[in-house]
Amino acid sequence: MTAVDTLAPPVAPVHEHAWITDSVHATSEGRVRYVRCVGCSARRVELEASDLPPTPLTRALQ
Ligand SMILES: [Zn+2]
């Protein structure tokens, strides 16, 4: 175990995720956006249809 491991909390802190886009792929359903939280590195996938706000396809994944 390293010093970094001992400082990490056992459960990720609850906070408002700040998603940034890792990559985007065009599909027939719209654009699938792979996003990552800058605060805790959680990831999720969103579907961005042309005239709708992005819809999460997954819950946040650690
Ligand atoms: Zn987060």
N, CA, C, O and the ligand as a Tripos MOL2 file, in Angstrom:
@<TRIPOS>MOLECULE
protein
  249   247    63     0     0
PROTEIN
NO_CHARGES

@<TRIPOS>ATOM
      1 N           0.8510   -1.1980    0.0000 N.3       1 MET1
      2 CA          0.0000    0.0000    0.0000 C.3       1 MET1
      3 C           0.8870    1.2480    0.0000 C.2       1 MET1
      4 O           1.8990    1.3010    0.6980 O.2       1 MET1
      5 N           0.5070    2.2120   -0.7620 N.am      2 THR2
      6 CA          1.2810    3.4460   -0.8520 C.3       2 THR2
      7 C           0.6260    4.5370   -0.0150 C.2       2 THR2
      8 O          -0.4890    4.3680    0.4790 O.2       2 THR2
      9 N           1.3130    5.6360    0.1370 N.am      3 ALA3
     10 CA          0.7540    6.7740    0.8760 C.3       3 ALA3
     11 C          -0.5180    7.2810    0.2130 C.2       3 ALA3
     12 O          -1.4550    7.6990    0.8930 O.2       3 ALA3
     13 N          -0.5490    7.2430   -1.1140 N.am      4 VAL4
     14 CA         -1.7450    7.7190   -1.8210 C.3       4 VAL4
     15 C          -2.9400    6.8330   -1.4830 C.2       4 VAL4
     16 O          -4.0480    7.3350   -1.2920 O.2       4 VAL4
     17 N          -2.7250    5.5310   -1.4080 N.am      5 ASP5
     18 CA         -3.8200    4.6200   -1.0870 C.3       5 ASP5
     19 C          -4.4100    4.9230    0.2860 C.2       5 ASP5
     20 O          -5.6280    4.9020    0.4620 O.2       5 ASP5
     21 N          -3.5570    5.2000    1.2430 N.am      6 THR6
     22 CA         -4.0560    5.4230    2.6020 C.3       6 THR6
     23 C          -4.8350    6.7270    2.7040 C.2       6 THR6
     24 O          -5.6690    6.8770    3.5970 O.2       6 THR6
     25 N          -4.5780    7.6720    1.8040 N.am      7 LEU7
     26 CA         -5.2920    8.9430    1.8400 C.3       7 LEU7
     27 C          -6.6320    8.8700    1.1210 C.2       7 LEU7
     28 O          -7.4980    9.7120    1.3600 O.2       7 LEU7
     29 N          -6.8240    7.8960    0.2540 N.am      8 ALA8
     30 CA         -8.0590    7.8130   -0.5150 C.3       8 ALA8
     31 C          -9.2040    7.3520    0.3810 C.2       8 ALA8
     32 O          -9.0510    6.3910    1.1340 O.2       8 ALA8
     33 N         -10.3500    8.0300    0.3080 N.am      9 PRO9
     34 CA        -11.4930    7.5850    1.1110 C.3       9 PRO9
     35 C         -12.0030    6.2440    0.5930 C.2       9 PRO9
     36 O         -11.8610    5.9560   -0.5950 O.2       9 PRO9
     37 N         -12.5920    5.4200    1.4530 N.am     10 PRO10
     38 CA        -13.0790    4.1020    1.0210 C.3      10 PRO10
     39 C         -14.2380    4.2130    0.0430 C.2      10 PRO10
     40 O         -14.4180    3.3360   -0.8020 O.2      10 PRO10
     41 N         -15.0180    5.2660    0.1430 N.am     11 VAL11
     42 CA        -16.1350    5.4920   -0.7730 C.3      11 VAL11
     43 C         -15.9580    6.8790   -1.3680 C.2      11 VAL11
     44 O         -15.5990    7.8200   -0.6620 O.2      11 VAL11
     45 N         -16.2080    7.0060   -2.6600 N.am     12 ALA12
     46 CA        -16.0620    8.2990   -3.3230 C.3      12 ALA12
     47 C         -17.0000    9.3080   -2.6740 C.2      12 ALA12
     48 O         -18.1570    8.9860   -2.4040 O.2      12 ALA12
     49 N         -16.5290   10.5080   -2.4210 N.am     13 PRO13
     50 CA        -17.3910   11.5300   -1.8150 C.3      13 PRO13
     51 C         -18.5380   11.8940   -2.7480 C.2      13 PRO13
     52 O         -18.3860   11.9120   -3.9690 O.2      13 PRO13
     53 N         -19.6860   12.1830   -2.1490 N.am     14 VAL14
     54 CA        -20.8330   12.6000   -2.9540 C.3      14 VAL14
     55 C         -20.6380   14.0600   -3.3060 C.2      14 VAL14
     56 O         -20.4230   14.8920   -2.4240 O.2      14 VAL14
     57 N         -20.7090   14.3690   -4.5510 N.am     15 HIS15
     58 CA        -20.5770   15.7570   -4.9950 C.3      15 HIS15
     59 C         -21.2570   15.9020   -6.3400 C.2      15 HIS15
     60 O         -21.6510   14.9200   -6.9680 O.2      15 HIS15
     61 N         -21.3860   17.1400   -6.7680 N.am     16 GLU16
     62 CA        -21.9660   17.4170   -8.0830 C.3      16 GLU16
     63 C         -20.8910   17.1080   -9.1220 C.2      16 GLU16
     64 O         -19.8740   17.7970   -9.1910 O.2      16 GLU16
     65 N         -21.1180   16.0690   -9.9310 N.am     17 HIS17
     66 CA        -20.1160   15.7000  -10.9240 C.3      17 HIS17
     67 C         -19.9380   16.8300  -11.9380 C.2      17 HIS17
     68 O         -20.9070   17.4700  -12.3460 O.2      17 HIS17
     69 N         -18.7210   17.0610  -12.3280 N.am     18 ALA18
     70 CA        -18.3900   18.0540  -13.3500 C.3      18 ALA18
     71 C         -17.9070   17.2910  -14.5770 C.2      18 ALA18
     72 O         -16.7220   16.9800  -14.6950 O.2      18 ALA18
     73 N         -18.8310   16.9900  -15.4930 N.am     19 TRP19
     74 CA        -18.5270   16.1090  -16.6210 C.3      19 TRP19
     75 C         -17.7520   16.8380  -17.7050 C.2      19 TRP19
     76 O         -18.1040   17.9510  -18.0950 O.2      19 TRP19
     77 N         -16.7080   16.2080  -18.1820 N.am     20 ILE20
     78 CA        -16.0300   16.6620  -19.3870 C.3      20 ILE20
     79 C         -16.0960   15.5250  -20.4000 C.2      20 ILE20
     80 O         -16.1910   14.3560  -20.0260 O.2      20 ILE20
     81 N         -16.0480   15.8690  -21.6620 N.am     21 THR21
     82 CA        -16.1990   14.8850  -22.7250 C.3      21 THR21
     83 C         -14.8620   14.2160  -23.0380 C.2      21 THR21
     84 O         -13.8740   14.8840  -23.3430 O.2      21 THR21
     85 N         -14.8510   12.8900  -22.9590 N.am     22 ASP22
     86 CA        -13.6680   12.1360  -23.3760 C.3      22 ASP22
     87 C         -13.6990   11.8690  -24.8730 C.2      22 ASP22
     88 O         -12.6920   12.0360  -25.5600 O.2      22 ASP22
     89 N         -14.8700   11.4500  -25.3820 N.am     23 SER23
     90 CA        -14.9880   11.1940  -26.8100 C.3      23 SER23
     91 C         -16.4570   11.2130  -27.2010 C.2      23 SER23
     92 O         -17.3420   11.0490  -26.3620 O.2      23 SER23
     93 N         -16.7000   11.4160  -28.4970 N.am     24 VAL24
     94 CA        -18.0540   11.4900  -29.0340 C.3      24 VAL24
     95 C         -18.1240   10.6140  -30.2670 C.2      24 VAL24
     96 O         -17.2130   10.6160  -31.0950 O.2      24 VAL24
     97 N         -19.2170    9.8580  -30.3880 N.am     25 HIS25
     98 CA        -19.3880    8.9860  -31.5520 C.3      25 HIS25
     99 C         -20.7740    9.2250  -32.1410 C.2      25 HIS25
    100 O         -21.7700    9.1750  -31.4190 O.2      25 HIS25
    101 N         -20.8450    9.4800  -33.4270 N.am     26 ALA26
    102 CA        -22.1280    9.6750  -34.0900 C.3      26 ALA26
    103 C         -22.7870    8.3200  -34.3280 C.2      26 ALA26
    104 O         -22.1600    7.3920  -34.8390 O.2      26 ALA26
    105 N         -24.0630    8.2220  -33.9500 N.am     27 THR27
    106 CA        -24.8340    7.0060  -34.2030 C.3      27 THR27
    107 C         -26.1570    7.4050  -34.8260 C.2      27 THR27
    108 O         -26.4710    8.5910  -34.9240 O.2      27 THR27
    109 N         -26.9350    6.4150  -35.2480 N.am     28 SER28
    110 CA        -28.2330    6.7110  -35.8460 C.3      28 SER28
    111 C         -29.1980    7.3020  -34.8160 C.2      28 SER28
    112 O         -30.1710    7.9550  -35.1920 O.2      28 SER28
    113 N         -28.9440    7.0850  -33.5300 N.am     29 GLU29
    114 CA        -29.8110    7.6170  -32.4670 C.3      29 GLU29
    115 C         -29.4150    9.0360  -32.0690 C.2      29 GLU29
    116 O         -30.1610    9.7090  -31.3580 O.2      29 GLU29
    117 N         -28.2860    9.4810  -32.5080 N.am     30 GLY30
    118 CA        -27.7600   10.7680  -32.0760 C.3      30 GLY30
    119 C         -26.2830   10.5980  -31.7700 C.2      30 GLY30
    120 O         -25.6480    9.6420  -32.2130 O.2      30 GLY30
    121 N         -25.7510   11.5330  -31.0110 N.am     31 ARG31
    122 CA        -24.3370   11.4390  -30.6830 C.3      31 ARG31
    123 C         -24.1720   10.8270  -29.2960 C.2      31 ARG31
    124 O         -24.7530   11.3080  -28.3230 O.2      31 ARG31
    125 N         -23.3880    9.7770  -29.2150 N.am     32 VAL32
    126 CA        -23.0790    9.1390  -27.9460 C.3      32 VAL32
    127 C         -21.8130    9.7940  -27.4070 C.2      32 VAL32
    128 O         -20.7770    9.8350  -28.0700 O.2      32 VAL32
    129 N         -21.9300   10.2980  -26.1960 N.am     33 ARG33
    130 CA        -20.8430   11.0720  -25.6020 C.3      33 ARG33
    131 C         -20.3220   10.3300  -24.3730 C.2      33 ARG33
    132 O         -21.0880   10.0150  -23.4620 O.2      33 ARG33
    133 N         -19.0430   10.0570  -24.3510 N.am     34 TYR34
    134 CA        -18.4060    9.4230  -23.2010 C.3      34 TYR34
    135 C         -17.8040   10.5340  -22.3530 C.2      34 TYR34
    136 O         -16.9110   11.2570  -22.7950 O.2      34 TYR34
    137 N         -18.3000   10.6580  -21.1390 N.am     35 VAL35
    138 CA        -17.8860   11.7700  -20.2930 C.3      35 VAL35
    139 C         -17.2350   11.2550  -19.0100 C.2      35 VAL35
    140 O         -17.4420   10.1140  -18.5970 O.2      35 VAL35
    141 N         -16.4620   12.1120  -18.4110 N.am     36 ARG36
    142 CA        -15.7050   11.7710  -17.1960 C.3      36 ARG36
    143 C         -15.7770   12.9640  -16.2510 C.2      36 ARG36
    144 O         -15.7050   14.1140  -16.6850 O.2      36 ARG36
    145 N         -15.9160   12.6890  -14.9710 N.am     37 CYS37
    146 CA        -15.9500   13.7510  -13.9720 C.3      37 CYS37
    147 C         -14.5280   14.1830  -13.6390 C.2      37 CYS37
    148 O         -13.6700   13.3550  -13.3330 O.2      37 CYS37
    149 N         -14.2900   15.4990  -13.7020 N.am     38 VAL38
    150 CA        -12.9500   16.0050  -13.3930 C.3      38 VAL38
    151 C         -12.6720   15.9130  -11.8900 C.2      38 VAL38
    152 O         -11.5160   15.9280  -11.4680 O.2      38 VAL38
    153 N         -13.7310   15.8180  -11.0890 N.am     39 GLY39
    154 CA        -13.5320   15.7950   -9.6440 C.3      39 GLY39
    155 C         -13.2020   14.4290   -9.0970 C.2      39 GLY39
    156 O         -12.3640   14.3090   -8.2020 O.2      39 GLY39
    157 N         -13.8540   13.3750   -9.6230 N.am     40 CYS40
    158 CA        -13.6680   12.0560   -9.0100 C.3      40 CYS40
    159 C         -13.3720   10.9810  -10.0460 C.2      40 CYS40
    160 O         -13.2530    9.8090   -9.6880 O.2      40 CYS40
    161 N         -13.2490   11.3460  -11.3250 N.am     41 SER41
    162 CA        -12.9360   10.3990  -12.3990 C.3      41 SER41
    163 C         -14.0390    9.3720  -12.6320 C.2      41 SER41
    164 O         -13.7940    8.3490  -13.2710 O.2      41 SER41
    165 N         -15.2480    9.6220  -12.1280 N.am     42 ALA42
    166 CA        -16.3840    8.7820  -12.4900 C.3      42 ALA42
    167 C         -16.6550    8.9560  -13.9720 C.2      42 ALA42
    168 O         -16.3640   10.0030  -14.5500 O.2      42 ALA42
    169 N         -17.2180    7.9100  -14.5890 N.am     43 ARG43
    170 CA        -17.5050    7.9900  -16.0160 C.3      43 ARG43
    171 C         -18.9450    7.6040  -16.2810 C.2      43 ARG43
    172 O         -19.5450    6.8560  -15.5090 O.2      43 ARG43
    173 N         -19.5000    8.1100  -17.3680 N.am     44 ARG44
    174 CA        -20.8110    7.6710  -17.8240 C.3      44 ARG44
    175 C         -20.9130    7.9310  -19.3160 C.2      44 ARG44
    176 O         -20.0490    8.5610  -19.9260 O.2      44 ARG44
    177 N         -21.9990    7.4240  -19.8790 N.am     45 VAL45
    178 CA        -22.2470    7.5720  -21.3080 C.3      45 VAL45
    179 C         -23.5480    8.3350  -21.4640 C.2      45 VAL45
    180 O         -24.5370    8.0170  -20.8040 O.2      45 VAL45
    181 N         -23.5590    9.3380  -22.3280 N.am     46 GLU46
    182 CA        -24.7640   10.1170  -22.5950 C.3      46 GLU46
    183 C         -25.1410    9.9810  -24.0580 C.2      46 GLU46
    184 O         -24.2870    9.8020  -24.9270 O.2      46 GLU46
    185 N         -26.4510   10.0710  -24.3120 N.am     47 LEU47
    186 CA        -26.9270   10.1340  -25.6840 C.3      47 LEU47
    187 C         -27.4140   11.5490  -25.9390 C.2      47 LEU47
    188 O         -28.2890   12.0480  -25.2310 O.2      47 LEU47
    189 N         -26.8560   12.1890  -26.9400 N.am     48 GLU48
    190 CA        -27.1980   13.5610  -27.2640 C.3      48 GLU48
    191 C         -27.9690   13.5700  -28.5810 C.2      48 GLU48
    192 O         -27.3730   13.5560  -29.6580 O.2      48 GLU48
    193 N         -29.3060   13.5940  -28.4870 N.am     49 ALA49
    194 CA        -30.1260   13.6820  -29.6880 C.3      49 ALA49
    195 C         -30.0780   15.1080  -30.2160 C.2      49 ALA49
    196 O         -29.6840   16.0270  -29.4980 O.2      49 ALA49
    197 N         -30.4730   15.2910  -31.4490 N.am     50 SER50
    198 CA        -30.2560   16.5710  -32.1210 C.3      50 SER50
    199 C         -30.9660   17.7290  -31.4260 C.2      50 SER50
    200 O         -30.4040   18.8200  -31.3350 O.2      50 SER50
    201 N         -32.1910   17.5200  -30.9330 N.am     51 ASP51
    202 CA        -32.9530   18.6370  -30.3920 C.3      51 ASP51
    203 C         -33.3100   18.4650  -28.9160 C.2      51 ASP51
    204 O         -34.2310   19.1080  -28.4120 O.2      51 ASP51
    205 N         -32.5760   17.5940  -28.2330 N.am     52 LEU52
    206 CA        -32.8380   17.3460  -26.8150 C.3      52 LEU52
    207 C         -31.5420   17.5050  -26.0260 C.2      52 LEU52
    208 O         -30.4570   17.3290  -26.5800 O.2      52 LEU52
    209 N         -31.6410   17.8330  -24.7460 N.am     53 PRO53
    210 CA        -30.4250   17.8630  -23.9260 C.3      53 PRO53
    211 C         -29.8700   16.4500  -23.7790 C.2      53 PRO53
    212 O         -30.6090   15.4790  -23.9430 O.2      53 PRO53
    213 N         -28.5870   16.3200  -23.4760 N.am     54 PRO54
    214 CA        -27.9870   14.9890  -23.3470 C.3      54 PRO54
    215 C         -28.7060   14.1570  -22.3020 C.2      54 PRO54
    216 O         -29.0750   14.6570  -21.2400 O.2      54 PRO54
    217 N         -28.9040   12.8780  -22.6130 N.am     55 THR55
    218 CA        -29.5630   11.9470  -21.7060 C.3      55 THR55
    219 C         -28.5470   10.9160  -21.2340 C.2      55 THR55
    220 O         -27.9210   10.2530  -22.0610 O.2      55 THR55
    221 N         -28.3680   10.7670  -19.9310 N.am     56 PRO56
    222 CA        -27.4330    9.7260  -19.4720 C.3      56 PRO56
    223 C         -27.9400    8.3420  -19.8490 C.2      56 PRO56
    224 O         -29.1000    8.0150  -19.5950 O.2      56 PRO56
    225 N         -27.0890    7.5330  -20.4480 N.am     57 LEU57
    226 CA        -27.4350    6.1560  -20.7410 C.3      57 LEU57
    227 C         -27.0200    5.2370  -19.5990 C.2      57 LEU57
    228 O         -27.5400    4.1320  -19.4470 O.2      57 LEU57
    229 N         -26.0920    5.7090  -18.8190 N.am     58 THR58
    230 CA        -25.6270    4.9240  -17.6830 C.3      58 THR58
    231 C         -25.6100    5.8230  -16.4630 C.2      58 THR58
    232 O         -25.5630    7.0470  -16.5820 O.2      58 THR58
    233 N         -25.6490    5.2120  -15.2920 N.am     59 ARG59
    234 CA        -25.3740    5.9960  -14.1090 C.3      59 ARG59
    235 C         -23.8660    6.1780  -14.0260 C.2      59 ARG59
    236 O         -23.1150    5.5420  -14.7660 O.2      59 ARG59
    237 N         -23.4290    7.0380  -13.1330 N.am     60 ALA60
    238 CA        -21.9980    7.2850  -12.9960 C.3      60 ALA60
    239 C         -21.2870    6.0070  -12.5940 C.2      60 ALA60
    240 O         -21.7190    5.3060  -11.6790 O.2      60 ALA60
    241 N         -20.2000    5.7100  -13.2790 N.am     61 LEU61
    242 CA        -19.4200    4.5170  -13.0180 C.3      61 LEU61
    243 C         -18.0720    4.9330  -12.4670 C.2      61 LEU61
    244 O         -17.4050    5.8040  -13.0260 O.2      61 LEU61
    245 N         -17.6760    4.3160  -11.3810 N.am     62 GLN62
    246 CA        -16.3680    4.6500  -10.8080 C.3      62 GLN62
    247 C         -15.2890    3.8880  -11.5240 C.2      62 GLN62
    248 O         -14.1120    4.0270  -11.1930 O.2      62 GLN62
    249 ZN        -17.5640   13.4110   -9.6740 Zn       63 ZN63
@<TRIPOS>BOND
     1     1     2 1
     2     2     3 1
     3     3     4 2
     4     3     5 am
     5     5     6 1
     6     6     7 1
     7     7     8 2
     8     7     9 am
     9     9    10 1
    10    10    11 1
    11    11    12 2
    12    11    13 am
    13    13    14 1
    14    14    15 1
    15    15    16 2
    16    15    17 am
    17    17    18 1
    18    18    19 1
    19    19    20 2
    20    19    21 am
    21    21    22 1
    22    22    23 1
    23    23    24 2
    24    23    25 am
    25    25    26 1
    26    26    27 1
    27    27    28 2
    28    27    29 am
    29    29    30 1
    30    30    31 1
    31    31    32 2
    32    31    33 am
    33    33    34 1
    34    34    35 1
    35    35    36 2
    36    35    37 am
    37    37    38 1
    38    38    39 1
    39    39    40 2
    40    39    41 am
    41    41    42 1
    42    42    43 1
    43    43    44 2
    44    43    45 am
    45    45    46 1
    46    46    47 1
    47    47    48 2
    48    47    49 am
    49    49    50 1
    50    50    51 1
    51    51    52 2
    52    51    53 am
    53    53    54 1
    54    54    55 1
    55    55    56 2
    56    55    57 am
    57    57    58 1
    58    58    59 1
    59    59    60 2
    60    59    61 am
    61    61    62 1
    62    62    63 1
    63    63    64 2
    64    63    65 am
    65    65    66 1
    66    66    67 1
    67    67    68 2
    68    67    69 am
    69    69    70 1
    70    70    71 1
    71    71    72 2
    72    71    73 am
    73    73    74 1
    74    74    75 1
    75    75    76 2
    76    75    77 am
    77    77    78 1
    78    78    79 1
    79    79    80 2
    80    79    81 am
    81    81    82 1
    82    82    83 1
    83    83    84 2
    84    83    85 am
    85    85    86 1
    86    86    87 1
    87    87    88 2
    88    87    89 am
    89    89    90 1
    90    90    91 1
    91    91    92 2
    92    91    93 am
    93    93    94 1
    94    94    95 1
    95    95    96 2
    96    95    97 am
    97    97    98 1
    98    98    99 1
    99    99   100 2
   100    99   101 am
   101   101   102 1
   102   102   103 1
   103   103   104 2
   104   103   105 am
   105   105   106 1
   106   106   107 1
   107   107   108 2
   108   107   109 am
   109   109   110 1
   110   110   111 1
   111   111   112 2
   112   111   113 am
   113   113   114 1
   114   114   115 1
   115   115   116 2
   116   115   117 am
   117   117   118 1
   118   118   119 1
   119   119   120 2
   120   119   121 am
   121   121   122 1
   122   122   123 1
   123   123   124 2
   124   123   125 am
   125   125   126 1
   126   126   127 1
   127   127   128 2
   128   127   129 am
   129   129   130 1
   130   130   131 1
   131   131   132 2
   132   131   133 am
   133   133   134 1
   134   134   135 1
   135   135   136 2
   136   135   137 am
   137   137   138 1
   138   138   139 1
   139   139   140 2
   140   139   141 am
   141   141   142 1
   142   142   143 1
   143   143   144 2
   144   143   145 am
   145   145   146 1
   146   146   147 1
   147   147   148 2
   148   147   149 am
   149   149   150 1
   150   150   151 1
   151   151   152 2
   152   151   153 am
   153   153   154 1
   154   154   155 1
   155   155   156 2
   156   155   157 am
   157   157   158 1
   158   158   159 1
   159   159   160 2
   160   159   161 am
   161   161   162 1
   162   162   163 1
   163   163   164 2
   164   163   165 am
   165   165   166 1
   166   166   167 1
   167   167   168 2
   168   167   169 am
   169   169   170 1
   170   170   171 1
   171   171   172 2
   172   171   173 am
   173   173   174 1
   174   174   175 1
   175   175   176 2
   176   175   177 am
   177   177   178 1
   178   178   179 1
   179   179   180 2
   180   179   181 am
   181   181   182 1
   182   182   183 1
   183   183   184 2
   184   183   185 am
   185   185   186 1
   186   186   187 1
   187   187   188 2
   188   187   189 am
   189   189   190 1
   190   190   191 1
   191   191   192 2
   192   191   193 am
   193   193   194 1
   194   194   195 1
   195   195   196 2
   196   195   197 am
   197   197   198 1
   198   198   199 1
   199   199   200 2
   200   199   201 am
   201   201   202 1
   202   202   203 1
   203   203   204 2
   204   203   205 am
   205   205   206 1
   206   206   207 1
   207   207   208 2
   208   207   209 am
   209   209   210 1
   210   210   211 1
   211   211   212 2
   212   211   213 am
   213   213   214 1
   214   214   215 1
   215   215   216 2
   216   215   217 am
   217   217   218 1
   218   218   219 1
   219   219   220 2
   220   219   221 am
   221   221   222 1
   222   222   223 1
   223   223   224 2
   224   223   225 am
   225   225   226 1
   226   226   227 1
   227   227   228 2
   228   227   229 am
   229   229   230 1
   230   230   231 1
   231   231   232 2
   232   231   233 am
   233   233   234 1
   234   234   235 1
   235   235   236 2
   236   235   237 am
   237   237   238 1
   238   238   239 1
   239   239   240 2
   240   239   241 am
   241   241   242 1
   242   242   243 1
   243   243   244 2
   244   243   245 am
   245   245   246 1
   246   246   247 1
   247   247   248 2
@<TRIPOS>SUBSTRUCTURE
     1 MET1         2 RESIDUE 1 A MET
     2 THR2         6 RESIDUE 1 A THR
     3 ALA3        10 RESIDUE 1 A ALA
     4 VAL4        14 RESIDUE 1 A VAL
     5 ASP5        18 RESIDUE 1 A ASP
     6 THR6        22 RESIDUE 1 A THR
     7 LEU7        26 RESIDUE 1 A LEU
     8 ALA8        30 RESIDUE 1 A ALA
     9 PRO9        34 RESIDUE 1 A PRO
    10 PRO10       38 RESIDUE 1 A PRO
    11 VAL11       42 RESIDUE 1 A VAL
    12 ALA12       46 RESIDUE 1 A ALA
    13 PRO13       50 RESIDUE 1 A PRO
    14 VAL14       54 RESIDUE 1 A VAL
    15 HIS15       58 RESIDUE 1 A HIS
    16 GLU16       62 RESIDUE 1 A GLU
    17 HIS17       66 RESIDUE 1 A HIS
    18 ALA18       70 RESIDUE 1 A ALA
    19 TRP19       74 RESIDUE 1 A TRP
    20 ILE20       78 RESIDUE 1 A ILE
    21 THR21       82 RESIDUE 1 A THR
    22 ASP22       86 RESIDUE 1 A ASP
    23 SER23       90 RESIDUE 1 A SER
    24 VAL24       94 RESIDUE 1 A VAL
    25 HIS25       98 RESIDUE 1 A HIS
    26 ALA26      102 RESIDUE 1 A ALA
    27 THR27      106 RESIDUE 1 A THR
    28 SER28      110 RESIDUE 1 A SER
    29 GLU29      114 RESIDUE 1 A GLU
    30 GLY30      118 RESIDUE 1 A GLY
    31 ARG31      122 RESIDUE 1 A ARG
    32 VAL32      126 RESIDUE 1 A VAL
    33 ARG33      130 RESIDUE 1 A ARG
    34 TYR34      134 RESIDUE 1 A TYR
    35 VAL35      138 RESIDUE 1 A VAL
    36 ARG36      142 RESIDUE 1 A ARG
    37 CYS37      146 RESIDUE 1 A CYS
    38 VAL38      150 RESIDUE 1 A VAL
    39 GLY39      154 RESIDUE 1 A GLY
    40 CYS40      158 RESIDUE 1 A CYS
    41 SER41      162 RESIDUE 1 A SER
    42 ALA42      166 RESIDUE 1 A ALA
    43 ARG43      170 RESIDUE 1 A ARG
    44 ARG44      174 RESIDUE 1 A ARG
    45 VAL45      178 RESIDUE 1 A VAL
    46 GLU46      182 RESIDUE 1 A GLU
    47 LEU47      186 RESIDUE 1 A LEU
    48 GLU48      190 RESIDUE 1 A GLU
    49 ALA49      194 RESIDUE 1 A ALA
    50 SER50      198 RESIDUE 1 A SER
    51 ASP51      202 RESIDUE 1 A ASP
    52 LEU52      206 RESIDUE 1 A LEU
    53 PRO53      210 RESIDUE 1 A PRO
    54 PRO54      214 RESIDUE 1 A PRO
    55 THR55      218 RESIDUE 1 A THR
    56 PRO56      222 RESIDUE 1 A PRO
    57 LEU57      226 RESIDUE 1 A LEU
    58 THR58      230 RESIDUE 1 A THR
    59 ARG59      234 RESIDUE 1 A ARG
    60 ALA60      238 RESIDUE 1 A ALA
    61 LEU61      242 RESIDUE 1 A LEU
    62 GLN62      246 RESIDUE 1 A GLN
    63 ZN63       249 GROUP 0 **** ****
